Every structure is written in C-alpha cells, then in structure tokens.
Amino acid sequence: MTAVLTGGQKAAILFVIFAMLVISFLIGVVAKRRTKNSAQQFIGATKSFGPIATGLSSTAAMASGWMLVGTPANVYSYGNIMAIYSYLSFCFALGFIYVGKRMRAIAEVAEISTLGDVLDVRYGGSGSTRPLKAFFAVTMFLGCLSYLASQISAGSGLMSYLFPNWPVLLSCAAVFGIVTLYVAVGGESAGLLSQAFQGAVMVICGIVFIGFFFFEFGGFGALSSALADSPTVTNAAGVAKTFSPRMMTAFGLDNSGGVLSVTYLMMPLIGVACQPSCLTRMYAVKDPRNLGKTSLTSALSQAVVCFSGMSIAFAMIHLVSSGVIEPLAKADQLTWTYCNYLGFGVQLICYAGIMAAIVSSASMYITVGANALAIDLSSALNFKMSDAQKIKISRIAIVIVGIGGIFMAALSSETVAIIASLGWGTIVSINLPIFVIGCAWKKATRKGMTAAAFAAMVGNVIGLVTTQLMKITYPKGMPWYMWVICISVMIGVFGSLATYNKDSDKVSPGIEAALNL
C-alpha cells in the first residue's frame, strides 16, 4: 500500500521544489551580470563555460521529464523496448567529438549567437541563406514549443498529483512562470548555469532511484522471479495488467517484428547530436580543448539518469506483478506512484530531482524556441538589430514563448510521451541534415539544405495533420516523424549532390579548416 501524504508533508515537498527554483532564479541573476550587454553571451552563452557546467547542463536539458516520467511509463507498458535509451550516454561522446569540434571551431572564426548564425557561416558563401534560416526558424520554433509543452505537462502532472485541487493552469504557471522569469533575466547563460545545477540534482536523485532498485527490491534477480509465472494482477476498479518474462527481452512487447525496437534504437543514435541541448552547448564550451571532458561529463551523468529512469519502471513492474501495488489506471502516473510508495524522506529528494529534469529542459526549449523566432526569423526577414535590440527582443520572445507553453500544456489532452515525441521528431528532421551532415560533409550545399529544411517544415505539418486529425497510420508501424527525417535527409544529400559546384560552393579557408577537423 502507498502512504498518503499529510498536508505538512506536501508543503515540505513544495518548499523543496520552490527552493530549487529560487536557487535557479538567483543563478539567472548572476548570469545577467556575465552577459555585459553582449548578444553572444545572452543569446548563445558562446565560449563561456567549462566542461563540467556545460556537460551537466547538456545532460539536464536532454534528459528532461521524458526520461523520468515518460520512459518509465513506456517500459511499464511495453517492456524493455525503451531500455535502449541507455545508448544516450555514449551518443553524447559521439556528438561532442565528431560534430562538436566542428561547431566549436566555427565559433572561433565567426561571431555565433544562435544556430541560425551557424547556418550563415556554413552556407552563406554561395548566396543568401535567408530562405534556409526562415524554414529552420519556423520548424525549430514549432518543435521547441511542442517539446516545451511536454515538460510543462510533466511538471503540472507532479503538482496535480500532490495538490489535486489545484487547477491545471495554476499547476503549470506556479513552476514555469519562475522558469520563464529567470531565463528572461539572464538569457541562455542563465539557462545553462541553472541547468548545470539542476543536472547535479538529477544525478543525486538518480543514484537514489538506482540504489532502491538494487538494495531494496532485489535488482534484476527479484524482478525475474516476479515475472516468471506471467502473473495477471487486477485492482478493485477492474484495471488488469498482465506481466511476462518477455517484457525483459531486447524487444519487450514489440509486436511489429522488431520495427519499433530498431526505431527506438536509432532515435538516440541519430538524435542526440541533433538536439539543441547538444548543438548549442558545443559552442558554449570556453576552451575547445575541453570538448572531450565535456562529452565525458555528459556521458557519465546521462548514464546515471538513463538507468535511474529504467530502474523506476523495473521496480514498479516488480511491485505491481508481486501484488504490492495495484495496477495503474494510467501509466503516466507511474513515477508519482512509485515516489509515494518510497515514503516522505525519499520523496523530498526524488521530487526535487524530477522537477529539476523537467524545468531544465523547459528553460532550454524556451530560450532556443524564442531566439529562433525573434532572432533567426528576424534575420531571415532582413531586419537589422544592434546587440541591445537583440537582447530586448529576445527577452520579449522568451516571455511570450514561456506563457504560450504554459497555456498550451494546460489546454492539451495529449500525454507527455506523445507530445515529447512530436517535438523530438520535428527538431531532428531539420537539424540532422543541415547541422550534423552539413558539418561532417563539405559538399553539403546551401540549395540542397534549403530544400531539406523546406521538406522538414512541410513534412512535419503534414505528419501532425494526418496522424492527429485524419488518424492515418504510417507504413511498417514507424512513427510519422521517422519518415519525415528520412525524406529530409535524402533531399538534403541528393539535392547537394545535384547542385554542388566546386567554385560557387567553396567555403572560406577558416570554415574549411573547421570542417576538416
């Protein structure tokens, strides 16, 4: 049976959560002093931080509420199909070493504030990048807004679980109003520094979850024993859950012949280096020689967070299959139910860690989405601004995006996992060709990548309409965004091959040196 929290215990948990947010706000105030009215510092945190801060912030922004809320719910529902997210760890090293060294080198030869600035430098030698930046800005904004809504939904879910009488809008605004405020004060520098602090909190929380799974619930041995007889457990309301040893196999309960499992395997392999939490941190490292240390910090901290998310699911599978906890009516409530079972003392740590995971990603998607709209789209429309004007419009956009995300999450009926997947696919479909392939392949052209960006923008809109409104199922059971990713990459590659001209598409010596690394 799970313990019922008293009013005083809930108040204490709320105090710990808001104490973390207050510390994050104070970090934002400190970060404001670092920016010194520099657009590079405020908007991009460019060349500003060491490997530990940058690595922890990258983990915090990447792991998000999806890792500690959405992933455990999916493992509980479908088995080990989601456990392959452990690949996220070494994918950080791949991203920082193979893409990061080129991104960081570009920041040495040109002034970089946003990812759109990287596009100007990489593809601007053969003509105007304004169409490319416009398609990128719109797609990035849509992806960040949907991902932001998923984080706010996860945070609202926690607050609603603790305080069921709170309106959803209040649950969203209470936490994420503060997040919006501190990133508006200090910009991306505030976001990165606060995420580093939140990443440390997440690692501590992750160690607690992992410790409970092994030392309190017997680890994999006890889990296997509980699943050996394929029990079916039913609660008083008639909700039933059937467990099977197959859940712990490589494919879990995947009935697609392995298609879904391979899809989820590919997601971290191709997706980590495409995420803004990685791409923007690549040029935030102060010393380019510290990229290796940054990737190691990210990989180790991400390994802890990834496995802690899976350990939540494994522990709950054990507890429910053994009859200790009743089957859940909604898998999205799994993490909160588990924390409640662990007791008040652990909840103080765990809820702070979970909220840290949620708000860290939210702050990153607020700043990246806002700057895509305010800075990159403005540049694509040929608006010229001084640094002071860029900072001012960035702050305004941050507030607008933060408030928009709060209302979007409060009104949305989608689950955290579904909304997060939409954001992930949207972002990867455009960033994979224009940044990851574009930095690794010198023959990537402005025309080819502009076509890829257009395909990503249109494809994501079509995917959302066909799946959400028309209820169309895409071939092979693959999520629609995987098809958009494949199409945008093919268009970018074949479009570049078709339009490449060794004279007009030749990059500057500095950029060529960066791409040769």
C-alpha positions, -999 to 999 in steps of 0.1 A, spaced: 0 0 0 12 35 -7 13 61 21 -9 91 20 10 124 24 -2 148 50 -7 185 43 25 193 61 45 168 41 31 182 8 40 217 20 76 205 27 79 189 -8 65 221 -23 91 241 -3 120 219 -16 108 223 -52 104 260 -49 138 263 -31 154 247 -62 136 272 -84 147 301 -63 183 290 -65 178 287 -102 164 322 -103 194 336 -83 217 318 -108 199 337 -135 206 370 -117 243 361 -115 243 351 -152 228 385 -161 260 401 -148 281 379 -170 263 389 -203 276 425 -202 251 435 -228 266 410 -253 242 392 -276 267 364 -279 266 359 -241 229 365 -235 215 346 -265 241 319 -271 263 317 -240 291 314 -266 326 304 -254 316 310 -218 317 279 -196 339 250 -186 334 213 -193 316 204 -160 289 231 -163 285 226 -200 283 188 -197 259 187 -168 237 213 -185 236 192 -217 225 162 -197 199 181 -178 184 197 -209 184 164 -228 172 140 -201 141 161 -193 108 149 -178 106 124 -206 134 103 -191 120 102 -156 83 103 -164 76 92 -200 102 65 -203 93 46 -170 56 47 -182 66 32 -215 88 5 -200 60 -5 -177 36 -7 -206 58 -22 -233 88 -37 -215 124 -34 -225 117 -18 -258 126 15 -242 156 4 -222 178 10 -252 177 47 -242 209 38 -223 225 45 -257 220 81 -250 252 80 -228 278 72 -254 259 92 -281 269 123 -262 306 114 -267 299 108 -304 281 141 -308 306 163 -290 337 147 -306 325 143 -342 302 172 -346 311 194 -316 347 200 -327 335 215 -360 307 236 -344 332 249 -318 357 257 -345 331 277 -364 326 299 -333 363 307 -334 362 321 -370 328 339 -368 305 355 -343 279 330 -332 249 338 -311 223 313 -324 222 282 -345 209 304 -373 243 322 -372 260 288 -379 239 284 -410 250 318 -422 286 309 -418 284 274 -431 262 280 -462 265 317 -468 294 316 -492 273 308 -522 244 332 -518 217 343 -494 208 319 -465 176 338 -457 152 311 -470 171 284 -452 171 304 -420 134 311 -423 125 274 -428 148 265 -399 134 291 -376 98 281 -381 104 244 -378 127 249 -347 101 271 -330 73 245 -336 95 217 -323 106 236 -292 71 247 -284 57 212 -285 87 199 -265 82 227 -240 46 218 -236 56 183 -228 79 194 -200 52 218 -186 27 189 -188 50 167 -168 56 194 -142 19 201 -140 13 163 -135 35 163 -105 19 194 -90 -16 180 -97 -6 147 -81 5 164 -49 -23 190 -50 -53 175 -69 -75 205 -61 -52 229 -80 -65 240 -114 -42 227 -142 -34 262 -153 -22 271 -118 -1 239 -116 16 249 -149 21 286 -141 33 281 -105 65 264 -116 71 275 -151 64 312 -145 95 312 -124 115 294 -151 104 319 -177 113 347 -154 149 336 -147 157 329 -184 143 362 -194 166 379 -168 198 360 -177 192 345 -212 209 314 -223 238 319 -198 212 317 -170 197 287 -186 230 269 -190 242 276 -154 208 267 -138 207 235 -159 242 226 -146 229 229 -110 197 210 -119 218 183 -136 237 178 -104 204 174 -85 192 149 -111 224 128 -107 219 126 -69 182 117 -74 192 91 -100 216 74 -76 188 72 -50 164 55 -75 191 31 -87 200 23 -50 164 14 -42 160 -9 -72 191 -29 -63 192 -28 -25 155 -25 -15 138 -45 -43 165 -71 -51 175 -59 -86 172 -80 -117 171 -113 -98 139 -104 -79 124 -88 -110 129 -120 -130 114 -141 -102 83 -119 -100 77 -122 -138 85 -159 -141 48 -171 -137 34 -144 -161 10 -131 -134 -21 -111 -141 -30 -85 -114 -63 -67 -111 -73 -38 -89 -106 -31 -72 -117 -10 -101 -112 -39 -125 -80 -25 -141 -58 -55 -150 -22 -58 -160 -6 -90 -173 32 -94 -169 55 -117 -188 92 -126 -188 91 -114 -224 89 -78 -212 126 -80 -202 138 -93 -236 155 -70 -260 123 -63 -280 100 -63 -250 63 -65 -260 71 -52 -295 48 -70 -319 60 -52 -350 86 -77 -359 113 -55 -343 105 -24 -364 96 -3 -333 126 -16 -314 150 -7 -341 133 27 -344 138 34 -307 174 22 -311 180 46 -339 165 76 -321 194 82 -297 220 73 -323 209 99 -347 191 122 -324 214 133 -296 237 154 -317 207 170 -334 192 183 -302 196 220 -293 208 208 -258 239 194 -276 243 217 -306 242 249 -286 265 235 -259 291 227 -285 299 264 -289 293 273 -253 325 255 -242 351 281 -233 381 261 -243 378 239 -274 403 215 -259 377 207 -232 352 191 -256 364 156 -246 359 164 -209 325 179 -217 314 147 -235 327 126 -207 308 146 -181 276 144 -202 280 107 -209 286 97 -172 258 119 -158 234 108 -186 242 71 -178 231 76 -142 199 95 -153 190 70 -180 194 40 -158 175 57 -129 145 62 -153 146 25 -162 151 15 -126 118 33 -117 100 12 -142 117 -21 -132 109 -15 -96 73 -8 -103 69 -38 -125 83 -59 -96 59 -42 -71 28 -45 -92 34 -80 -105 40 -91 -69 8 -76 -58 24 -50 -35 10 -21 -55 -23 -22 -75 -21 -19 -113 -22 16 -126 -52 30 -145 -28 55 -162 8 46 -169 17 83 -168 11 82 -130 38 55 -125 67 78 -113 45 97 -89 30 64 -75 65 50 -71 78 80 -52 48 80 -30 55 43 -21 91 51 -12 80 74 16 83 110 25 120 112 31 129 99 -3 102 120 -19 119 152 -9 149 142 -29 131 124 -58 106 151 -65 133 178 -65 153 156 -90 123 150 -112 113 187 -112 149 196 -120 148 173 -150 116 189 -161 125 226 -157 160 222 -171 147 211 -204 119 236 -203 143 265 -198 165 253 -228 135 250 -251 122 284 -241 154 301 -250 161 282 -282 125 285 -294 123 322 -285 156 330 -303 146 310 -334 115 332 -336 129 365 -325 165 365 -338 168 339 -366 134 346 -382 140 384 -379 174 379 -396 158 358 -424 133 387 -429 163 410 -432 157 430 -400 190 446 -387 194 449 -350 221 460 -325 232 438 -296 209 458 -272 180 454 -296 186 417 -299 187 412 -262 155 432 -258 136 413 -284 149 380 -271 136 388 -236 102 397 -250 101 365 -271 112 344 -240 82 357 -220 58 351 -249 70 316 -256 70 307 -218 34 319 -214 24 303 -247 39 270 -235 20 272 -202 -13 277 -219 -6 250 -245 2 225 -218 -28 235 -197 -52 230 -226 -36 199 -242 -51 164 -237 -21 146 -251 1 125 -229 37 136 -220 52 109 -241 33 116 -273 39 154 -272 76 149 -265 79 125 -294 64 152 -317 89 177 -306 118 153 -309 109 143 -344 104 179 -356 137 190 -344 157 161 -356 142 162 -391 157 196 -397 189 196 -376 202 162 -388 207 173 -425 216 209 -420 239 207 -390 251 171 -384 255 162 -420 264 197 -430 293 199 -406 306 164 -415 303 167 -453 319 196 -471 298 190 -503 266 199 -485 252 229 -504 230 258 -495 205 248 -522 203 212 -511 200 220 -474 174 247 -481 153 221 -499 158 197 -469 147 224 -445 116 231 -465 108 194 -467 112 191 -429 89 221 -422 62 209 -446 66 173 -437 61 179 -400 29 198 -406 16 171 -429 26 144 -403 7 162 -375 -24 167 -396 -25 132 -409 -20 115 -376 -38 138 -352 -67 148 -373 -70 122 -400 -58 93 -378 -36 78 -406 -12 51 -397 21 52 -415 38 21 -431 56 -5 -410 42 9 -378 70 35 -377 62 69 -362 55 95 -390 84 117 -379 109 89 -388 96 91 -424 100 129 -424 135 125 -411 144 100 -438 129 122 -465 146 154 -454 180 137 -452 176 122 -487 166 155 -501 195 173 -484 220 147 -496 208 142 -532 200 179 -535 235 188 -525 250 162 -550 228 177 -578 237 213 -571 273 211 -559 297 234 -577 333 233 -566 337 270 -573 305 287 -561 300 263 -531 336 267 -519 337 278 -483 361 302 -467 395 290 -456 385 293 -419 353 273 -423 372 247 -445 397 243 -417 369 238 -392 351 212 -414 384 193 -419 388 186 -382 
